[in-house]
Amino acid sequence: MCKRLHSLTKKTTIHDIARELNFTPGTVSRALNDNPRISIETKRLVSEKSRELNYQQNKIASSLRSGKTHTIGVIIPSAQMNFFGSVVHGIQMLASCKGYNIVLYQTEETTILEKRAIETFLSARVDGILASVAKETIDFSHFVELQKRSIPLVFFDRTIDELNIPSVVIDDFQGGFLATEHLIQNGYKNIAHVSGPQQIKGFHDRQLGYEAALRKHKIKLDKNLIYLGDISIESGKSALDYFLSLTNKPDAVFAVEDYTALGIMKGLKERNIRIPEQFGVIGFANEIFGEHITPSLSSVDQQTVQMGKEALALLIFFIEQKQQGAGVVLREKQVLQPLMHFRQSSKGKIIITKSAIKKLTTESLS
């Protein structure tokens, strides 16, 4: 009975496959690892026999031999934001096609968890890392260490330009410019901006886009109409409290991202200020809730799925360069164009002129 149990639980090895096919273990091993020196017919025979014998390849041993785990570490600031989930979806789509697995780590926007993620990935011997920087991070030493160790690293969405690390981003300046210009073109005259942590380049560029749109349309920039937020619903509500306390009150807001915009809209509704008739709002990121709230939220789409695919494709290119001994890779930055989604929240301000009042009065009397 013990012998029978042993035979049932004994794992098939490449030696068992080699014995069955009358091949050498080396030939079987090379066939399983898709070595180009092995013929297609031999690979087919080995593949069929391995399935027949229920052979399971030792991935750890294989990775130690090849120096490659086919695993990618992905660092995201928050799993609560649909934006990052959508980027990961794009990463996973390409990873499956290219034979890679992904390991996901959420930093909750903190530097300490960002550093812990890198330690975890290094221990797991990942082939490379994709990262979007936490809003709290101002010390970049952990990313510098990856550079020193020649670990393939690509940033997506949130980057640190001074580190010269390859990245895939949206044109945040253009997105900020188009969002602000849209509000101007829809009749809003006094447009405010809720920004994000300025050490993150994308947030800084969105503010520069906002300022450029005002300049183009000869609207004087009022620094009091720029509020430094922290990417949250509460930040949006606090920003609105501040704006409505000003003598020079805004009639529209371009928010650095959609959760901030949602906070602004909640605050406006609590005050019975009508959107968009009295106050316009536009966000950034095109979070999934935007089209389902009332009124629906205008936003800037960052091409998230495409961003994920492009970031992984760039990382795989660097991984392969490293394995071929190509040495240090020059920096490459890929910039995607923003897609605008104009919905109800920014449809336009109702402007009551003297002539309009006279017309309405005449019609009511007739």
Residue pairs with C-beta under 8 A, 6 or more apart in sequence:
11 56
12 50
12 53
12 54
12 55
12 56
13 55
14 25
14 28
14 29
14 32
14 55
15 25
16 53
16 55
17 23
17 28
17 46
17 49
17 50
17 53
17 55
18 24
18 25
18 27
18 28
20 49
20 53
21 28
21 45
21 46
21 49
23 42
23 46
27 38
27 42
27 46
28 46
30 37
30 38
31 38
31 42
31 43
31 46
31 47
32 46
32 47
32 50
32 57
33 62
33 66
34 43
49 55
59 69
63 69
63 70
63 125
67 323
68 127
68 319
68 323
69 124
69 125
69 126
69 127
70 99
70 100
70 101
70 127
71 100
71 101
71 102
71 103
71 124
71 125
71 126
71 127
72 91
72 95
72 100
72 101
72 102
72 103
72 126
72 127
72 128
72 129
72 130
72 312
72 315
73 102
73 103
73 105
73 117
73 118
73 120
73 121
73 124
73 126
73 128
73 129
73 130
74 88
74 91
74 102
74 103
74 104
74 105
74 129
74 130
74 131
75 105
75 107
75 114
75 117
75 118
75 129
75 130
75 131
75 132
76 84
76 87
76 88
76 104
76 105
76 106
76 107
76 132
77 84
77 106
77 107
77 108
77 109
77 132
77 133
77 134
77 135
77 158
78 84
78 106
78 107
78 108
78 109
79 85
79 104
79 106
81 259
81 285
81 287
82 287
82 288
82 289
83 157
83 257
83 285
83 286
83 287
83 302
83 304
84 132
86 304
86 305
86 308
87 132
87 156
87 157
87 304
87 305
87 307
87 308
87 311
88 102
88 104
88 308
89 304
89 305
89 308
90 304
90 305
90 306
90 307
90 308
90 309
90 311
90 312
91 102
91 130
91 308
91 309
91 311
91 312
92 102
92 308
93 305
93 308
93 309
94 308
94 309
94 312
94 313
95 101
95 102
95 312
98 312
98 316
100 127
100 312
100 316
103 120
103 121
103 124
103 126
105 113
105 116
105 117
105 120
105 121
106 113
107 113
107 114
107 117
107 134
108 134
109 134
109 135
109 136
109 231
110 134
110 136
111 134
111 136
111 137
111 138
111 139
113 134
114 131
114 133
114 134
114 137
114 142
115 142
118 129
118 142
118 143
118 145
118 146
121 129
122 151
127 152
127 319
128 151
128 152
128 153
128 154
128 315
128 316
128 318
128 319
129 146
129 151
129 152
129 153
129 154
129 315
130 153
130 154
130 155
130 156
130 311
130 312
130 315
131 143
131 153
131 154
131 155
131 156
132 155
132 156
132 157
132 158
133 155
133 158
133 159
133 160
133 200
135 158
135 196
135 197
135 200
135 230
135 231
136 197
137 199
138 199
140 160
140 162
140 163
143 153
143 160
143 163
143 165
144 163
146 153
147 153
147 163
147 165
150 322
150 328
152 315
152 318
152 319
152 322
153 165
153 166
153 315
154 165
154 166
154 167
154 168
154 311
154 312
154 314
154 315
154 318
155 165
155 166
155 167
155 168
155 169
155 311
156 167
156 168
156 169
156 307
156 308
156 311
157 168
157 169
157 170
157 202
157 302
157 307
158 200
158 201
158 202
159 165
159 167
159 169
159 201
159 202
160 201
161 201
164 331
165 331
166 314
166 315
166 318
166 329
166 331
166 332
166 333
167 311
167 333
167 334
168 307
168 310
168 311
168 314
168 333
168 334
168 336
169 202
169 307
169 333
169 334
169 335
169 336
170 202
170 300
170 302
170 303
170 307
170 335
170 336
170 337
170 338
171 335
171 336
171 337
171 338
172 201
172 202
172 203
172 205
172 206
172 209
172 338
173 205
173 206
173 208
173 209
173 212
174 209
174 337
174 338
175 206
175 209
175 284
175 300
175 302
175 338
176 205
176 206
176 207
176 208
176 209
176 210
176 212
176 213
176 254
176 284
176 300
177 209
177 210
177 212
177 213
178 209
178 213
178 300
178 338
178 340
179 209
179 210
179 254
179 282
179 284
179 298
179 300
179 340
180 191
180 193
180 209
180 210
180 213
180 214
180 254
181 213
181 216
181 217
182 282
182 298
182 340
182 342
182 346
183 191
183 252
183 254
183 280
183 282
183 346
184 191
184 213
184 214
184 217
184 219
186 276
186 280
186 346
186 347
186 348
186 349
187 348
187 349
187 351
188 251
188 252
188 280
188 348
188 349
189 219
189 251
189 349
190 222
190 225
190 248
190 249
190 250
190 251
190 252
191 210
191 214
191 219
191 225
191 250
191 251
191 252
191 253
191 254
191 280
192 225
192 226
192 227
192 239
192 243
192 250
192 252
192 253
192 254
193 207
193 210
193 225
193 226
193 227
193 253
193 254
193 255
193 256
194 227
194 229
194 235
194 236
194 239
194 253
194 254
194 255
194 256
194 260
194 264
195 203
195 204
195 206
195 207
195 226
195 227
195 228
195 229
195 256
196 203
196 206
196 228
196 229
196 230
196 231
196 256
196 257
196 260
197 203
197 228
197 230
197 231
198 204
198 207
198 228
203 256
206 256
206 284
207 226
207 256
210 226
210 254
211 221
214 220
214 221
215 221
222 248
224 246
224 248
225 243
225 246
225 248
225 250
227 238
227 239
227 242
227 243
229 235
229 236
229 238
229 239
229 255
229 256
229 260
231 256
231 257
231 259
231 260
232 259
232 260
232 263
233 259
233 260
233 262
233 263
233 266
234 263
235 259
235 260
235 263
236 255
236 259
236 260
236 261
236 262
236 263
236 264
236 265
236 266
236 267
237 263
237 264
237 266
237 267
238 263
239 253
239 255
239 260
239 263
239 264
240 253
240 263
240 264
240 267
240 268
241 267
243 249
243 250
243 253
244 271
250 279
251 278
251 279
251 280
251 349
252 279
252 280
252 281
252 282
252 346
252 349
253 261
253 264
253 279
253 280
253 281
253 282
254 282
254 284
255 261
255 264
255 281
255 282
255 283
255 284
256 284
257 283
257 284
257 285
257 287
258 283
258 284
258 285
258 286
258 287
258 289
258 290
258 297
258 299
259 287
260 283
261 281
261 282
261 283
261 284
261 297
261 299
261 345
262 283
262 289
262 293
262 297
264 281
265 275
265 281
265 293
265 295
265 297
265 345
268 275
268 279
268 281
269 275
273 279
275 281
275 295
275 344
275 345
276 295
276 344
276 345
276 346
276 347
276 348
276 349
277 349
277 350
278 349
278 350
279 349
280 345
280 346
280 347
280 348
280 349
281 297
281 298
281 345
281 346
282 297
282 298
282 299
282 300
282 342
282 345
282 346
283 290
283 297
283 298
283 299
283 300
284 299
284 300
284 302
285 299
285 300
285 301
285 302
286 299
286 300
286 301
286 302
286 339
286 341
287 299
289 297
290 296
290 297
290 298
290 299
290 341
290 343
291 297
291 341
291 343
294 344
295 343
295 344
295 345
295 347
296 343
296 344
296 345
297 343
297 344
297 345
298 341
298 342
298 343
298 344
298 345
298 346
299 341
299 343
300 338
300 339
300 340
300 341
301 338
301 339
301 340
301 341
302 336
302 338
303 336
303 337
303 338
303 339
306 336
307 336
310 334
310 336
314 332
314 334
318 329
321 329
322 329
